[in-house]
Amino acid sequence: MEIIVSECVSANEWDVLVSHCGGNYFHTHAYALYEANKSNITPLFISLLTADGDVSGIAIVHLETPKKWPFSVYCKKAIFGTLPGTMNTDDLLPFMRLMEGALAKLGVFSLFNHAYESRESKRVLTTLGYKLYERSEFYISLEASEEYIWSKLKGSRRNKIRKAEKQGVESNFGSTIENIAELKSIQESALARKGVTVSNNNEVVKRIKVKLVDSKRAVVVTSEVEGKVINAGLFGYFNDKAYYIISGSTVDGNKFSGPAHMIWHTIQKFKEMGIKAINLGGVSEEESQNQAGLFSFKKDFGAEIINQPSGEKIISFKGTTLNKIKKLLS
């Protein structure tokens, strides 16, 4: 068993391997490039090979490299969006240990795994000695009938969706740069009301358009009333699964129950497309005092709630010491 680390691969060939190894949206070539959003971040495409040279596992790592020496040599960080995809579950832990060794040789001192779409994250990250950060993700199977999925929604949530429809709310899939710009603008305003600042520059909008939407790895869903956009969301999809990535709502969006209408419309649309499951994304349980509303909102759609912590691990004490020095200097 060995691994191959590459900085450049064919998009089509890589995504075929992702499907072959049971990977998910966060392993795709498009998402790997999308997350390489700074000049000092390099996406690494990692393959696990059997003794016969066949690929039996894949992983994506984003390598973050400081610009100045000696930090650029010893203080690199490796960020995983998700756990690796492997054909054999018994290969998962050995694969991650092999990657730790290879990344340490590249000068990585810190690993962070977001564990998106990774149901085994608690078991795997605990076994490997990661420090865990509690969070849960919310899964909805779309293989049942629409009537059954609707019946699983909390009664108050169904009432709000009905109310939204009576008030003229319409939710639609879109893929234009204008759709994306509207989404980012609404997200920025929504987070600003909570005291959070996010980037909403043209480069972010273009990156979503080129890396995700144009490659058919994401779609923008907007809700409107009388032609005015009141909320919007970005949903990624790959093979038979979809994932809720980012969203934002105006004050009117909340008033007209636009977010609930948007998600229900998205469930219906993805089901028509043959998508078998949708993941409504994660909520940090450590911050449940601040995210109780979001947790309840997602839970009300009848989702299966999976405890799915992210984790951090230090693999080089020399790098850790130098990183502390770097922080003091900065």
Buried (B, 14 or more C-beta within 10 A) or exposed (E): EEBEBEEEBEEEEBBEBBBBBBBBBBBBBBBBBBBBEEEEBBBBBBBBBBEEEEBBBBBBBBBBBBEEEBBEBBBBBBBBBBBBBBBBEEBBBBBBEBBBEBBBEBBBBBBBBBBBBBBBBBEBBEEBEBEBBBBBBBBBBBEEEEEEBBEBBBEEBBEBBBBBBEBEBBBEBBBEBEBBBBBBBBBBBBBEEEEEEEEBEEEBBEBBBBBBBEBEBBBBBBBBBEEEBBBBBBBBBBBBBBBBBBBBBBEBBBEBBBBBBBBBBBBBBBBEEEBEBBBBBBBBBEBBEEBEEBBEBBBBBBBEBBEBBBBBBBBBEEBBEBBEEBEEEE
